[in-house]
Amino acid sequence: MSLMVAFSTVAHATPPAGFDEFTGVWPTAVEPADCRPGDLVETGIQGEVPLDDRRSGRSTEGYNCNIDLVGQYQGRGAGPVSPTYENCAYIASTWPTNLLGPDAGVQVLDVSDPANPIPTALLTEPAMIGGTWESLKVHEERGLLVGTGVGLIESAGYISVYDISQDCAHPRLLNPATGSLPNMPIPITTHEGDFSPDGNTYWASGIAPGWISAVDITDPAHPMVVWGGLTGVAAHGMGFTPDGNTMFLSNLAGLTIIDVSAVQNRAPRTVIGHPLPHIGAKFWTDGLLNQHSIHVTYDGTPHLFTVDEGGSGGVKLFDITDPATPRWRTSAKLSINLPENQDRWASSNASNGPFGYDAHYCSVDRVDDPSTMACSWIQSGIRVFDVSDPDRFREIAYFNPPAQTGKHRQLPNSLHATLGSIAAPPVIGTFALARALMQGQTGADGVINDQSRLVGADLSADWCLSPPEFHGDMLYVTCMDNGFMALQLDPSVYPSR
C-alpha cells in the first residue's frame, strides 16, 4: 500500500494514454504539501481523518500544514456557503434548526481585526431566516449581498438584496417589499444561485426539476424575474464567461452549457419567454453532483475549474477554447479519493454524516493565470493548491479544523451537527466505492466497522463546504461546526502580494 500511495502522489501532466473522458477515473492525486516542523500534520493518507484518530480523540486537535489559525468566531455553527466582502463575513443560516438558537438568521461579522471577529448585525428577513443554503453570494464590484430562502434543500419565492458597499458590517436591505415581505414572493425556485459577471442578474437554481430563474437586479429595490425555464433533470451551481453570455450550469454528473446572451444583453425587463439555446454538454462518471465552476485563463486561453461534491471526482480543469466541447486537461484529487483507497474513504468516515472526503467550493487568487486555488474539501478541511502549471497541480497547504465531537446541541445553525446527523453513513459518494469494488481496485474489509451507524453523526471531523476566499495572504472561510475562521498562509508557500 505504501508504494501505491507514493506512486499516486505524482499527478499526470496530461490525461493518461487512451483516457476516456466519460468512463475514465483520474488515477492520481496531487503532490502532497511539504509541511513545516511543528505542524499538526495528517496522520493518515492525504486528506484522511483516520478511524484511529476519530476513536482516540486526536481529530479534536485538527491538522494543519503551512497555515495558521489567526482568529475565529464559532457562534452557533454555519450553513453551507458563507461569503465575505472586504472586512466582513456573512454566516449562512440553516433552517429550521437555526430557530432553536437566539440568533436565527444570517450573522454578520466585522473582521477588521482578523484575530478578533466581532458580530455586528443579524439579518432576519424571510430569506435569511429560511436557510440560505448555497444561495448567499456577494458581488464585489456592485457591493451587493443576495440570498434566498431555501428551507430544506429546495424552496421558492423569497430573496433579499442588501447594499454592503457603504458599511459592510451593517447591510442595508434594498428590497423591503417584492421578494422580501412574506406576502410578496417572486416566482423562483431556490437552493443555489450566483450573480452574472456584471452583477445585474442573480441566477437562482432549485435543483429538481432543473429549473433556473434570472432575477433582474439592475434596480436592486425591485427584483424582477425576467426569465425562467427547465434546463434538464437537475440544476445546481454555475459559472460564466466574463461577458456573461455563456453559462456553465452544473448538473448531476457534468455541465450543461447554455447561451444566456438574451438575458445578459436584454433591454431592461423584456426577456420573459425567450428560449435560451443549449450550446453543448459535458458528462463524466468520475464524480457526481457537480457543484460550481470558475472561469479562468492560462496564457489567454479560456479554461474552467469545476468541482464535484460527490463520488471522489475532485476538481477538474477543462480547456474551453471551444465552449461547446470542453477538453479535460487535468484534475486535483487527494489520495483518499483514489480508487485503491475507497475502502479507507468509506471506513474512516463511517458515522459522520452523508458527506465524506469530497470537494465542494473553490476560489482562485486571480482569474487570469491563477497561481493558487483554495478549496473546501468537506471532511478533509481546507486544501490549497499551486495551480500555476495547468498540467501539474500540487498541494501547498491544508487546514482541517478541530472536530467538535459531542457539541451537537451547541451548534443549531450547523447543517452538519443537525440535519447532517439524520443519515450517519457517507451515502454521498458510494458510487465511487461500488465501482472500485466491482473493478477489484479496493477491498471491502473494514468498510463496515464498530463505528458504523445509520443515524447520528459523531462529529469526529468537521464539514467544510464554504469557499475559502483570498484576502491578501489570508483565507477567510467558514466550516459548519467551527464557524468563521481567518487563516494565515505561510509566506514560504504564498508570498504576500
VENKA-V660503 format. One line per field, one symbol per residue. ss: DSSP state (H for helix, E for strand, L for the rest). psi: psi as a letter, one per 40 degrees, with the letter a starting at -180 (. if undefined). burial: + if it has 24 or more other ideal C-beta (glycine too) atoms within 12 Angstrom, else -. A space follows every 10 residues. Layout:
ss: ???
psi: ???
burial: ???
This chain:
ss: LHHHHHHHLL LLLLLLLLLL LLLLLLLLLL ELLLLLLLLL LLLLLLLLLL HHHHHHLHHH HLEEELEEEE EEELLLLLLL LLLEELLEEE ELLLLLHHHH LLLLLEEEEE LLLLLLLEEE EEELLHHHHL LLLELLEEEL LLLEEEEELL LLLLEELLEE EEELLLLLLL LEELLLLLLL LLLLLLLLEE LEEEELLLLL EEEEELLLLL EEEEEELLLH HHLEEEEEEE LLLLLLLEEE LLLLLEEEEE ELLEEEEEEL HHHHLLLLLL LLLLLLLEEE EEELLLLEEE EEEEEEEELL EEEEEEEEEE LLLLEEEEEL LLLLLLEEEE EELLHHHLHH HHHHHHHHLL LLLLELLLLL EEEELLLELL LEEEEELELL LEEEEELLLL LLLEEEEEEE LLLLLLLHHH LLLLLLLLHH HLLLLLLELH HHHHHHHHLL LLLLLLLLLL LLLLLLLLLL LLLELLLLEE ELLEEEEEEL LLEEEEEEEL LLLLLLL
psi: dddddddeeh ihdiiihehh edeihheiii hiihiiheig iieaiheigi dddddeedee eaiiheiihd iihdbfaiad hhiihbfiih hiihieddee iefhahhhih fdgdeghhhd ihheidddde hebfehiihd defihiiihd bgdiaidhih hiheddgdeg ihhdgeched idefiigiii diiiiideee hhhhifbhff hiihhhfdgd eghhheiiii eaeihbaiii ideeehhghi adfahhhhhf ddddfiihff ehehihihda ihiiegiifh diihhiihfe hhihhihhei efdahihhhf dhddgihhdi ihiideeide edddddddfd ffidhbgiid iiiididhgi dhhhihfbee ahhhihfdhe ehiiheiihh ihifhefdee geehddecde edhdigdhee ddddddddef eiiehedhae eiidighefe iihhdihhhh gbeihhiiid deahhhhhhh eddgih.
burial: ----+--++- ++--+----- +---++++++ +++-+---++ ++-+++++++ +-++---+++ ++++++++++ ++++++++++ ++++++++++ +++++-++-- +-++++++++ +--+--+-++ ++++++++++ ++++++++++ -+++++++++ +-++++++++ ++++---++- +++++--+++ ----++++++ ++++++++++ +++++++--+ ++++++++-+ -+++++++++ ++-+++++++ +--+++++++ ++++++++++ ++++-+---- +----+-+++ ++++++++++ ++++++++-- -+++++++++ ++++++++++ --+--+++++ ++++++++++ ++++++++++ ++++++++++ +++++-+--+ ++++++++++ +++++++--+ -+++++++++ +++++-++-- ++++++++++ +--+++++++ ++++++---- ++----+--- +-----++++ ++++++++++ +-++++++++ ++++++++++ --++---
